[in-house]
Amino acid sequence: MEEEEGLQAASDLADPADKFVLVVDDEESLRDLIELIVKKEGFRCDRAADGNEALRKAAALTPDLIILDLMLAKCRGGGEARP
């Protein structure tokens, strides 16, 4: 019974291709690496290099997930992470 419930829950998961991830980091090499991993898992992805760009893209693209460097340059003390 538990195994059937687990299989049902797994089949209810969304297709990664239907989800959009925004990667925000000021280190280009980290953006590249994270983007590679996210896309390899089948998610759609875009990138931002600073807080201002991240805010613009988040508003325009409404990502399902934002992977955010909390020590990002050009941020207002982590205020970008607040809803």
Backbone as a printed PyTorch tensor [residue, N CA C, xyz], in Angstrom:
tensor([[[  0.8220,  -1.1990,   0.0000],
         [  0.0000,   0.0000,   0.0000],
         [  0.8730,   1.2740,   0.0000]],

        [[  1.8730,   1.3240,   0.9080],
         [  2.7510,   2.4900,   0.9530],
         [  3.5080,   2.6610,  -0.3580]],

        [[  3.9420,   1.5530,  -0.9350],
         [  4.6790,   1.6170,  -2.1970],
         [  3.7960,   2.1940,  -3.3020]],

        [[  2.5260,   1.8050,  -3.3440],
         [  1.5950,   2.3410,  -4.3390],
         [  1.4010,   3.8420,  -4.1440]],

        [[  1.3050,   4.2880,  -2.8870],
         [  1.1550,   5.7210,  -2.6090],
         [  2.3910,   6.4850,  -3.0640]],

        [[  3.5790,   5.9080,  -2.8370],
         [  4.8220,   6.5390,  -3.2720],
         [  4.9020,   6.6630,  -4.7780]],

        [[  4.4710,   5.6220,  -5.4690],
         [  4.4590,   5.6660,  -6.9330],
         [  3.4750,   6.7060,  -7.4350]],

        [[  2.3210,   6.8000,  -6.7880],
         [  1.3260,   7.7980,  -7.1770],
         [  1.8740,   9.2050,  -6.9600]],

        [[  2.5180,   9.4300,  -5.8150],
         [  3.0820,  10.7470,  -5.5250],
         [  4.1490,  11.1040,  -6.5570]],

        [[  4.9810,  10.1490,  -6.9310],
         [  6.0280,  10.4110,  -7.9210],
         [  5.4330,  10.7410,  -9.2810]],

        [[  4.3460,  10.0980,  -9.6530],
         [  3.7390,  10.3670, -10.9510],
         [  3.0260,  11.7120, -10.9760]],

        [[  2.7160,  12.2640,  -9.7940],
         [  2.0560,  13.5590,  -9.7140],
         [  3.0320,  14.7290,  -9.8440]],

        [[  4.3350,  14.4390,  -9.8090],
         [  5.3270,  15.4980,  -9.9160],
         [  5.2640,  16.1260, -11.3010]],

        [[  5.5250,  17.4290, -11.3350],
         [  5.4920,  18.1530, -12.5990],
         [  6.6880,  17.7780, -13.4690]],

        [[  6.5110,  17.8850, -14.7410],
         [  7.5850,  17.6890, -15.7030],
         [  8.5700,  18.8570, -15.5620]],

        [[  9.8590,  18.5960, -15.3860],
         [ 10.8220,  19.6840, -15.2440],
         [ 10.7770,  20.6910, -16.3990]],

        [[ 10.4470,  20.2370, -17.5880],
         [ 10.3920,  21.1420, -18.7370],
         [  9.2990,  22.1930, -18.5760]],

        [[  8.3550,  21.9510, -17.6520],
         [  7.2910,  22.9100, -17.3850],
         [  7.6880,  23.9410, -16.3300]],

        [[  8.8670,  23.7820, -15.7580],
         [  9.3210,  24.6630, -14.6740],
         [ 10.4790,  25.5280, -15.1430]],

        [[ 10.5250,  26.7440, -14.5900],
         [ 11.5270,  27.7270, -14.9900],
         [ 12.3570,  28.1440, -13.7790]],

        [[ 13.6750,  28.0960, -13.9050],
         [ 14.6010,  28.4220, -12.8220],
         [ 15.4360,  29.6370, -13.2210]],

        [[ 15.5570,  30.5840, -12.2970],
         [ 16.4240,  31.7420, -12.4940],
         [ 17.6450,  31.5730, -11.5920]],

        [[ 18.8280,  31.5780, -12.1920],
         [ 20.0890,  31.4300, -11.4650],
         [ 20.7220,  32.8130, -11.3280]],

        [[ 20.9930,  33.2230, -10.0820],
         [ 21.5280,  34.5610,  -9.8220],
         [ 22.8490,  34.4280,  -9.0670]],

        [[ 23.9290,  34.8180,  -9.7210],
         [ 25.2490,  34.7850,  -9.0900],
         [ 26.1610,  35.7300,  -9.8460]],

        [[ 27.0260,  36.4350,  -9.1270],
         [ 27.9380,  37.3670,  -9.7880],
         [ 29.1940,  36.6800, -10.3090]],

        [[ 29.4070,  35.4370,  -9.9610],
         [ 30.5360,  34.6550, -10.4750],
         [ 30.0960,  33.8980, -11.7260]],

        [[ 30.6380,  34.2740, -12.8640],
         [ 30.2130,  33.6560, -14.1240],
         [ 30.4160,  32.1430, -14.1270]],

        [[ 31.5180,  31.6870, -13.5520],
         [ 31.7860,  30.2430, -13.5520],
         [ 30.7330,  29.4820, -12.7500]],

        [[ 30.2680,  30.0520, -11.6570],
         [ 29.2090,  29.4080, -10.8710],
         [ 27.8780,  29.4420, -11.6090]],

        [[ 27.5770,  30.5730, -12.2620],
         [ 26.3420,  30.6390, -13.0680],
         [ 26.3700,  29.5550, -14.1370]],

        [[ 27.5240,  29.4120, -14.8080],
         [ 27.6580,  28.3990, -15.8580],
         [ 27.4210,  26.9960, -15.2990]],

        [[ 28.0570,  26.6900, -14.1700],
         [ 27.9350,  25.3630, -13.5690],
         [ 26.4990,  25.0730, -13.1360]],

        [[ 25.8900,  26.0120, -12.4380],
         [ 24.5170,  25.7970, -11.9620],
         [ 23.5600,  25.6760, -13.1360]],

        [[ 23.7270,  26.5240, -14.1450],
         [ 22.8770,  26.4410, -15.3260],
         [ 23.0160,  25.0780, -16.0100]],

        [[ 24.2390,  24.5880, -16.1210],
         [ 24.4840,  23.2810, -16.7320],
         [ 23.7310,  22.1820, -15.9770]],

        [[ 23.8090,  22.1920, -14.6580],
         [ 23.1380,  21.1790, -13.8410],
         [ 21.6230,  21.2880, -13.9620]],

        [[ 21.1130,  22.5000, -13.8820],
         [ 19.6640,  22.7210, -13.9560],
         [ 19.1200,  22.2570, -15.3080]],

        [[ 19.8040,  22.6340, -16.3830],
         [ 19.3560,  22.2280, -17.7220],
         [ 19.5010,  20.7240, -17.9350]],

        [[ 20.5560,  20.1320, -17.3700],
         [ 20.7470,  18.6870, -17.4920],
         [ 19.5800,  17.9260, -16.8560]],

        [[ 18.9950,  18.4870, -15.8240],
         [ 17.8480,  17.8700, -15.1590],
         [ 16.5340,  18.1470, -15.8980]],

        [[ 16.6110,  18.9410, -16.9700],
         [ 15.4510,  19.1450, -17.8220],
         [ 14.6620,  20.4120, -17.5810]],

        [[ 15.1440,  21.2720, -16.6800],
         [ 14.4400,  22.5180, -16.3950],
         [ 14.8140,  23.5930, -17.4030]],

        [[ 13.8930,  24.5210, -17.6330],
         [ 14.2180,  25.7160, -18.4100],
         [ 14.9510,  26.6620, -17.4660]],

        [[ 15.8480,  27.4890, -17.9830],
         [ 16.7190,  28.2760, -17.1150],
         [ 17.1050,  29.5940, -17.7610]],

        [[ 17.2560,  30.6160, -16.9180],
         [ 17.8630,  31.8800, -17.3330],
         [ 18.7920,  32.3040, -16.2130]],

        [[ 19.6120,  33.3170, -16.4780],
         [ 20.6370,  33.7300, -15.5270],
         [ 20.6090,  35.2340, -15.3260]],

        [[ 21.1020,  35.6500, -14.1550],
         [ 21.2950,  37.0680, -13.8650],
         [ 22.6070,  37.2080, -13.1140]],

        [[ 23.3280,  38.3060, -13.3910],
         [ 24.6490,  38.5070, -12.8210],
         [ 24.6540,  39.4200, -11.6010]],

        [[ 23.5610,  40.1520, -11.3560],
         [ 23.5070,  41.0210, -10.1860],
         [ 22.0610,  41.1790,  -9.7180]],

        [[ 21.9140,  41.8320,  -8.5850],
         [ 20.5930,  41.9750,  -7.9810],
         [ 19.6000,  42.7340,  -8.8370]],

        [[ 20.0540,  43.8010,  -9.4810],
         [ 19.1450,  44.5930, -10.3160],
         [ 18.6220,  43.7750, -11.5010]],

        [[ 19.5270,  43.0640, -12.1530],
         [ 19.1210,  42.2190, -13.2750],
         [ 18.1800,  41.1120, -12.7930]],

        [[ 18.4870,  40.5540, -11.6230],
         [ 17.6430,  39.4910, -11.0610],
         [ 16.2280,  39.9870, -10.7880]],

        [[ 16.1120,  41.1770, -10.2310],
         [ 14.7790,  41.7340,  -9.9550],
         [ 13.9960,  41.9520, -11.2430]],

        [[ 14.6550,  42.4950, -12.2700],
         [ 13.9800,  42.7160, -13.5560],
         [ 13.5090,  41.3920, -14.1600]],

        [[ 14.4020,  40.4020, -14.1680],
         [ 14.0430,  39.1160, -14.7670],
         [ 12.9900,  38.3810, -13.9470]],

        [[ 13.0730,  38.4590, -12.6370],
         [ 12.0810,  37.7940, -11.7950],
         [ 10.6930,  38.3890, -12.0310]],

        [[ 10.6160,  39.6930, -12.1770],
         [  9.3280,  40.3460, -12.4300],
         [  8.7910,  40.0010, -13.8140]],

        [[  9.6760,  39.9460, -14.7970],
         [  9.2430,  39.7060, -16.1800],
         [  8.9610,  38.2330, -16.4620]],

        [[  9.7250,  37.3440, -15.8520],
         [  9.6700,  35.9290, -16.2260],
         [  8.9420,  35.0440, -15.2190]],

        [[  8.6870,  35.5480, -14.0220],
         [  8.0340,  34.8010, -12.9270],
         [  8.5320,  33.3560, -12.8130]],

        [[  9.7950,  33.1920, -12.4070],
         [ 10.3600,  31.8450, -12.2930],
         [  9.6830,  31.0340, -11.1910]],

        [[  9.7400,  29.7160, -11.3460],
         [  9.2250,  28.8150, -10.3210],
         [ 10.2020,  28.6910,  -9.1610]],

        [[ 11.4830,  28.8970,  -9.4500],
         [ 12.5340,  28.8030,  -8.4440],
         [ 13.6310,  29.7940,  -8.7820]],

        [[ 14.1640,  30.4580,  -7.7570],
         [ 15.3130,  31.3390,  -7.9270],
         [ 16.4470,  30.7820,  -7.0790]],

        [[ 17.5700,  30.4770,  -7.7200],
         [ 18.7660,  30.0650,  -7.0060],
         [ 19.6130,  31.3280,  -6.8700]],

        [[ 19.7480,  31.8070,  -5.6350],
         [ 20.2870,  33.1450,  -5.3850],
         [ 21.5320,  33.0960,  -4.5140]],

        [[ 22.5880,  33.7390,  -4.9670],
         [ 23.8020,  33.9480,  -4.1790],
         [ 23.4790,  35.0500,  -3.1640]],

        [[ 23.4460,  34.7100,  -1.8850],
         [ 23.0820,  35.6980,  -0.8660],
         [ 24.1750,  36.7280,  -0.6130]],

        [[ 25.3730,  36.4860,  -1.1050],
         [ 26.4710,  37.4440,  -0.9610],
         [ 26.6670,  38.2340,  -2.2600]],

        [[ 25.6320,  38.3530,  -3.0250],
         [ 25.6640,  38.9600,  -4.3490],
         [ 26.0160,  40.4390,  -4.2970]],

        [[ 26.8510,  40.8600,  -5.2410],
         [ 27.1630,  42.2810,  -5.3860],
         [ 25.9230,  43.0180,  -5.8950]],

        [[ 25.8490,  44.3150,  -5.6260],
         [ 24.7380,  45.1670,  -6.0600],
         [ 23.4030,  44.7270,  -5.4730]],

        [[ 23.4350,  44.2480,  -4.2350],
         [ 22.2020,  43.8830,  -3.5350],
         [ 22.0200,  44.8230,  -2.3520]],

        [[ 20.8100,  44.8880,  -1.8980],
         [ 20.5000,  45.7270,  -0.7520],
         [ 20.4090,  44.8660,   0.5120]],

        [[ 21.4690,  44.1700,   0.8300],
         [ 21.5010,  43.3940,   2.0530],
         [ 20.5740,  42.1970,   2.0560]],

        [[ 20.3950,  41.5750,   0.9270],
         [ 19.5330,  40.3840,   0.8530],
         [ 18.0730,  40.7150,   0.6750]],

        [[ 17.7370,  41.9580,   0.4850],
         [ 16.3340,  42.3410,   0.3010],
         [ 15.6840,  41.7270,  -0.9160]],

        [[ 16.4910,  41.3380,  -1.9080],
         [ 15.9460,  40.7100,  -3.1040],
         [ 15.2930,  39.3770,  -2.7940]],

        [[ 15.7360,  38.7380,  -1.7210],
         [ 15.2160,  37.4060,  -1.3820],
         [ 13.8600,  37.4750,  -0.6860]],

        [[ 13.4390,  38.6490,  -0.3190],
         [ 12.1470,  38.7790,   0.3740],
         [ 11.0130,  38.8760,  -0.6190]],

        [[  9.8430,  38.2760,  -0.2520],
         [  8.6890,  38.3330,  -1.1720],
         [  8.1530,  39.7370,  -1.3250]]])
